Amino acid sequence: MHRSEILSALGNARDVTGVSRLFAVLGYQSQVEPREVNLWLAARWKSFEVLACVSSDPCHEARSRAARLAKAAESAMVAALDNDDRLVLAAPMIGGNGSTRVAIISRSAPTAAMLQLLEDLSPKSDTALAHAIRVTELLSSETAGERFFAAFRAIFERMAASLDRRHSAADRKMAALIALTRVLFLYFVQAKGWLDGRTDYLRDLLDRSLARKRNFHKTALEPLFFGTLNRQPADRSRRIRLGKIPYLNGGLFEPHPVEKRIGPIAFSNRLWRDAFDTVFERFRFCVREAEEVDSIAPDMLGRVFERIMESEERHLTGTFYTPESVVRQIVKATIETALAGTGGLAPDLARRIMSCEPLTPAERRTARAALRELRLLDPAVGSGAFLLGALECLTEIGLPLLEDPQPNARWILRRRILKENLFGVDLSPIAVRLAELRLWLAVIADDPTSDIASVAPLPNLDGVVRQGDSLLDPLSAARALGAGVQLHPEAAESASKLRQLLFEARGNAHWTLVRRLRRMETSLAAQLIADAARRIDCLLGDLTAAASGRDLFGNRLGLDAAQKRHYRALRKQRLALRRAKRQLADGTVPFFAFEVHAPDVHSAGGFSAVVGNPPWVRAERLSPELRRALVERFNWWRSSARRGFAHLPDMAIAFLERALELTRPGGAVGLLLPSKIASASYGETARSHLVRESTIAYLHRVPPKEAAAFGATTYPLAVVVKKEPPAGGHAISLDFDRRKAKLIRQEALRAPGPWILVEDRARAALEEFKSGGRPLAEIAPPSLGVKTGADRVFVGRLVRTKGHTAIVQFETEEVELEAFLLRPALRGRHIRPFRADPANVLLYAHRPSGAPLDALPPLAARYLEKHRSLLSARADGIESPIWAIFRLRCALGSHRIVWADISRRPAAVALDETCHSRALPLNTCYVASAPDRDTALAAVGVMNSTWAAALVSVTADEARGGYRRINARVAAEIPVPHRGAHFDRLVALSQSAHAAGSFDQDALDTAAADALSLSADAREALRSLAPDNG
């Protein structure tokens, strides 16, 4: 069995027969026969079977079928196919419930690890049971990457915890990370044969220290880092004899400010021994992805950033891993858009450059010039994924443009791109260190040198990746208030030259240039702060003069509300500038500002391209101080007048506005944002500005199978815009692949409200659907169901009744209560189309009007008194008795229409038509009270139709697992038909569906479409949008 045979068979495994042939190549007996609906026997080995199926969701299908096989104790494996490119394998757990992990294999481009897995699945055991156990172990095992991440995080946390707790947690983590990443980097260097020509150099260095009972950190690592790797051979001490080691230069092997702050650091031999045993010697390292199976390659290191952050910190910083495929798409689209903007290239030429198509000599010269001028920024660099993606992309398109490429052309080009084209910023020093590490690894990966003495030193990345806050600084805040200042051209030119020299500087020259650059930045910051302060004083003077002016009658004019707000903001900003000026006395700039730290780019009008995956942080997770600062600084971040965190923007909105500020006219911004920006009310301002002021090139929803790789519950939308007003008739692509993309006119997104991201034909069908009747909001405004503020106290399960009392099981106790106080409680999951099946009861101590009872009967009083402290602390119940519940108006109305707040498609019921008319919908339901019975029945009929499902699929916010949030905003647009013969037929059908508890979807769709006067073309278009295709 050769790997080429497996590759060929895998590529042809497009159906069950193909799967059978693949497993025949692996050594199984090919045998195809049907077992049940959508399940075939594909192959067997002795009594072990390979079962195949086809599904649009092969991961779920493989897992669920394997779990069913586990219950039946079957010796088998499931192979699930989709119509795209995936073959998914899963097996039942032997002797237990559930399934193994799923192995997801690309049929057209499998990784080396997946090919090795297929080879390992070949039968080698004596018995079918032994083979089944082996298959289960293979599919249950973690990948090398997962094991590495877990082991790295464990030793990282131990090393950080070992340091003196008098130092901050941030400094301790940083010191541990610095030590580990230096050794990690050297393992990749060792893999290239650059450490004395040995592949066991580092392990031997540790073993010798342990044997001599010397501290490994002090006697081996420090001389290696600070006496060898950062010094040219002629400058090394003769007492340090570590073999033939290259001079690598770079900030990686210089003492870090954190190390200087903490003082002497010497991690124990035990920690280093465990680090080598569990991390560095346990895995193989290679400098290129997929060179070896089960090895650690530099491209994996982005995930380290995930693993070393605490789960609560991820929620606070909004930092999540971005899959490489998504990075590549966004970077490529953004650079192409920028080349056709600031690059001044024709769109077709920009496209051909990105596709590496043949160009004329004149086109190649034009392309080279445009790429040399490109300046790309990631304002929240994280672990460097987007800078790495940009480096790869610019290398790929730049190589074919070289006039006389040398054997090491790729390596030379990479260094030039790092030096001239890329810039990154991040608030986290850990992120900056990891980004630098990955960029350095990208440089050495392409160094073709095998002679250790000829290894080129690493570039200094001090001017490429900087630590700082790219959102908030006093200079940009002053500019936002109209107090912007101009840079002097000589300062910009000087900064550019210093950064260029710093990139290649070595030894003492490096530190001399660093000091010169820092002095220049401090001087420039002081000058800009003074200029901004003078400008603010002028503006304040103008406002004061305006306030003291008099009208024709001698009355003082004063300031209007907007002028007063502006006056207060200016005074506050003047104080911020004064604080910054005092802090400058220490000789360092106490903030990050592009005017100071990238003045050459700023004076040129900004960056050509801004890319990245900025932090996604919900407003309620931000400190009140930060929320206030964002409100004052960013126009798009100001919420509507409505109360609550739900109406405050995500932090990503501020990054989007800032990215456009930092981009040159004609430049491009490509960001990965929460998909809610397209629909949430807090995104209305941002959407309006984008549509009116920018040319939107792409709005690409990341498909679920790619979004799953983020390692978090995310619903990403890739947004690529050009900073220039749109041309008439401009069309937005809804996919990065324009050849198959659906297009929508940007003009169509001008209307207020959510963006409907569908092509024009589907958009017209949705408009026809909505205009077929009156919006539900006009007839029966929706609202959330009953709110208790303490469900575990009020909502329970009825165990049994005892005359006038009943036994109710609450979360932690079983309680006897007066039966007249209990009402059926309806949760969203208890609702099906035309059906309500409440499984709980609600303790309801209110009058029919909704007012709380004056007093409780004894059993209920005794029970609730035990929970007084919890009930009294409810935000809504400060002035109410402890038995009060809230939001009762809609829940108590007549002709109630109820639906689940989260569902794959709308599922609604007219509650009065069921045997549970006394039920109270809880706040996982939405409720609308119709004016009469027929209206309620007709509305429910429309809501349960495929047409409403189509509307919801494009207007509702996403939730996990393909579900949608069918909130009041979404449901408000669902039309209720006008009265007439078709209306009556829909009412009759809805009534019979309620009575029977079942219905015919096609008949319902026809009745609803007729009542709404939907055309045949609209029906076809809407059906294609609906989940499950109706």
Secondary structure by P-SEA (a helix, b strand, c coil): ccaaaaaaaaaacccaaaaaaaaaaaccbbbbbbcccccccccccccbbbbbbccccaaaaaaaaaaaaaaacccbbbbbbcccbbbbbbbcccccccccbbbbbccccccaaaaaaaaaaccccccaaaaaaaaaaaaacccaaaaaaaaaaaaaaaaaaaccccccaaaaaaaaaaaaaaaaaaaaaaaacccccccaaaaaaaaaaaaaccccccccccccccccccccccccccccccccccccccccccccaaaaaaccccccaaaaaaaaacccccbbbbccccccccccccccccccccccccaaaaaaacbbbbcaaaaaaaaaaaaaaaaaacccccaaaaaaaaacccccaaaaaaaaaaaaabbbbccccccaaaaaaaaaaaaaaaaaaccccccaaaaaaaaaaaaccbbbbbccaaaaaaaaaaaaaaaaaacccccccccccccccccccccccccccaaaaaaaacbbbbbcaaaaaaaaaaaaaaacccaaaaaaaaaaaaaaaaaaaaaaaaaaaaaaaaaaaaaaaaaaccccccccccccaaaaaaaaaaaaaaaaaaaaaaaaccccccccccccccaaaaaacccccccccccccccccccaaaaaaaaaccccccccccccccccccaaaaaaaaaaaaccccbbbbbbccccccccccaaaaaaaaaccccccccccccaaaaaacccccbbbbbbbcccccccbbbbbcccccccbbbbbccccccccccccccaaaaaaaaaaaaccccccccbbbbbccccccccccbbbbccccccbbbbbccccccccccccccbbbccccccccbbbbccccccccccccccccccccaaaaaaaaaaaaaaacccccccccccccccccccccbbbbbbcccccbbbbcccccccccccccccbbbbbcccaaaaaaaaaaaacaaaaaaaaccccccccccccccccccccbbbbcccaaaaaaaaaaaaaaaaccccaaaaaaaaaaaacccaaaaaaaaaaccccc
